[in-house]
Every structure is written in structure tokens, then in C-alpha cells.
């Protein structure tokens, strides 16, 4: 089974990095402690938090203390032995939805003219309808993912 997470308010960048790496990660910056616990328990998610009080609850918990998002991500990947289970670009960084290829013609109204001119392959997420393509950011994000293997 693929590991699923829920991140507390302090871990928005960690949530995005986990999603970029392909891990199902719930995050909203307004969840209360009760909501975090309820979701973690109901959905079988590991709660990522600084609050040690969660350690005594009936769900999985990982205490994260680093302030640096890359160190936070490496801690999670190491703790759950996930470095060989990365599935980059399979989840939306914004909504956590799953990626699906989409025909260029179906997303023309959502992309800029230069993007239309220079790119042919597009992907869209099933929840928020965000459109992605392998633009200039793609290589930078791939280097980030490749750097995780040295974790």
C-alpha cells in the first residue's frame, strides 16, 4: 500500500513536496487538531506534526522538527523507506488530485499563446482541473526529485 499523509499548518511546503514526489498528502492551513486527528484516523493517514501530544493517539504520527522543507521531506522518505517509491508528477501540488493526460484542444482556453505554440503534451488533474506541461520548471523540479536519492 502506498503511504498516505496529512500535514499540519506548519507544513505547507512539505505537503507540496510530498505531492510532487507522488504521495497522497492532505493539507489545509486551517485544520484544527481535532480535524487532523479525525482525518488521520478515518483515512489511515500518517499525521506529520510538531505536536508531540499526537504521538499518544490511535493513528500513525511522525514528529517533524526541521524548519527546512527539504530536510522535512527527506525525514519522511527515510522514516517510511519511500525513496524507491517516488512517483513524480502524479499528483497536483495544489489539490492533491491525480494526473491524467489531456488533449491540447481541451485545454486551449486555460493556457497562454506561447505555451500553445511550443508545447504539445499536457496533463490535467481530476479535482481542480489545473493544467501542467513540461515547461522550464520541469527540469528544475526533476533535479529536485533526483537530489532526493542522495537522502
LINBEL-V181173 format. One record per backbone hydrogen bond with DSSP energy under -0.5 kcal/mol. CO is the residue of the C=O (numbers start at 0). NH is the residue of the N-H. E is the energy in kcal/mol with one decimal. If there is no record, write none. Layout:
co:CO nh:NH e:E
co:CO nh:NH e:E
This chain:
co:3 nh:45 e:-2.5
co:4 nh:25 e:-2.5
co:5 nh:47 e:-2.9
co:6 nh:27 e:-0.5
co:7 nh:10 e:-2.2
co:8 nh:11 e:-0.6
co:10 nh:14 e:-2.5
co:11 nh:15 e:-2.0
co:12 nh:16 e:-2.5
co:13 nh:17 e:-2.6
co:14 nh:18 e:-2.4
co:15 nh:19 e:-2.8
co:16 nh:20 e:-1.6
co:17 nh:22 e:-2.9
co:18 nh:21 e:-1.4
co:18 nh:90 e:-0.5
co:19 nh:88 e:-1.7
co:20 nh:86 e:-3.1
co:22 nh:24 e:-0.5
co:23 nh:4 e:-2.8
co:25 nh:6 e:-2.4
co:27 nh:30 e:-1.3
co:31 nh:35 e:-2.6
co:32 nh:36 e:-2.4
co:33 nh:37 e:-2.5
co:34 nh:38 e:-2.6
co:35 nh:39 e:-2.6
co:36 nh:40 e:-2.5
co:37 nh:41 e:-2.8
co:38 nh:42 e:-2.5
co:39 nh:43 e:-0.7
co:39 nh:44 e:-1.9
co:40 nh:43 e:-0.5
co:44 nh:46 e:-0.5
co:45 nh:5 e:-2.4
co:45 nh:47 e:-0.5
co:46 nh:48 e:-0.6
co:46 nh:61 e:-2.7
co:47 nh:7 e:-2.1
co:48 nh:63 e:-2.3
co:49 nh:51 e:-0.9
co:50 nh:53 e:-1.7
co:51 nh:54 e:-1.7
co:52 nh:55 e:-1.0
co:53 nh:56 e:-1.8
co:59 nh:46 e:-2.5
co:61 nh:48 e:-1.8
co:66 nh:68 e:-0.6
co:67 nh:71 e:-2.3
co:68 nh:72 e:-2.6
co:69 nh:73 e:-2.4
co:70 nh:74 e:-2.2
co:71 nh:75 e:-2.1
co:72 nh:76 e:-2.8
co:73 nh:77 e:-2.4
co:74 nh:78 e:-2.8
co:75 nh:79 e:-1.8
co:76 nh:81 e:-2.8
co:76 nh:82 e:-0.6
co:77 nh:80 e:-1.1
co:81 nh:84 e:-2.5
co:82 nh:85 e:-0.6
co:86 nh:89 e:-1.0
co:89 nh:98 e:-2.0
co:91 nh:95 e:-1.3
co:96 nh:91 e:-2.3
co:97 nh:125 e:-1.8
co:99 nh:123 e:-2.9
co:101 nh:121 e:-0.6
co:102 nh:105 e:-1.5
co:102 nh:106 e:-0.5
co:103 nh:106 e:-1.6
co:106 nh:109 e:-2.0
co:106 nh:110 e:-0.5
co:107 nh:110 e:-1.0
co:111 nh:115 e:-2.3
co:112 nh:116 e:-2.3
co:113 nh:117 e:-2.1
co:114 nh:118 e:-2.0
co:121 nh:101 e:-2.2
co:122 nh:131 e:-3.0
co:123 nh:99 e:-1.8
co:124 nh:128 e:-1.3
co:129 nh:124 e:-1.6
co:131 nh:122 e:-2.4
co:132 nh:134 e:-1.9
co:134 nh:137 e:-1.5
co:134 nh:138 e:-0.6
co:135 nh:139 e:-0.8
co:136 nh:140 e:-2.4
co:137 nh:141 e:-2.4
co:138 nh:142 e:-2.2
co:139 nh:143 e:-1.7
co:140 nh:144 e:-2.2
co:141 nh:145 e:-3.1
co:142 nh:146 e:-2.0
co:143 nh:147 e:-0.6
co:144 nh:147 e:-1.3
co:144 nh:148 e:-0.5
co:145 nh:148 e:-1.1
co:146 nh:149 e:-1.1
co:147 nh:150 e:-2.3
